[in-house]
């Protein structure tokens, strides 16, 4: 399983863009990058995923470098409710089922 | 509401008790997962089931016994647990990714387990 590296914590002011980096230098060509977040004591919530191209949905944007060794999750206008632990995951497979191995993640704090 | 329901939400049990955690999904997913999250630690994948067959047992002690009677239900049977087993136990489900572009996993709210 490809390993990811994220900063343990980040702060961002409310209303500003939050940019969360992730390194995944051992990713292989057909592996997707997924982002989830976990708000305190709740189950993780899917945010976005990508393979090669940049992606955007109603929650966030995902920028993947051309060599695919790193990516950045962008929350364009952070709110206090975006305070959570954000996980960057390289999705693996185990006999047909996807395998999500979570690392330490980045604890993002949005400040008023 | 994610479509994955876990019961109970909270459980306190003694070290000699036997209890079971239940997870239910009606999303039509074929894969189900158990994760353990201890305090201030990342989620640890425990078991993976695909089409009711166990495909991963991540070196979990035998005092944790999973059961998957059908693709919609997943149980985690607990017996003779230790205090260090106290944690948040999370269930998730996902669809077989073969041929699909997006196979996000849906997580339940978890069962907060305390072993005394």
Interface residues (C-beta under 8 A of the other chain):
Chain A: X34 X36 X41 X42 X43 X44 X45 X46 X49 X87 X93 X94 X95 X96 X97 X98 X99 X100 X101 X102 X103 X104 X105
Chain B: X2 X4 X30 X31 X33 X35 X42 X43 X44 X45 X48 X49 X50 X51 X53 X55 X56 X88 X90 X92 X94 X96 X97 X98 X102 X103 X104 X105 X106 X107 X108 X109 X110 X112
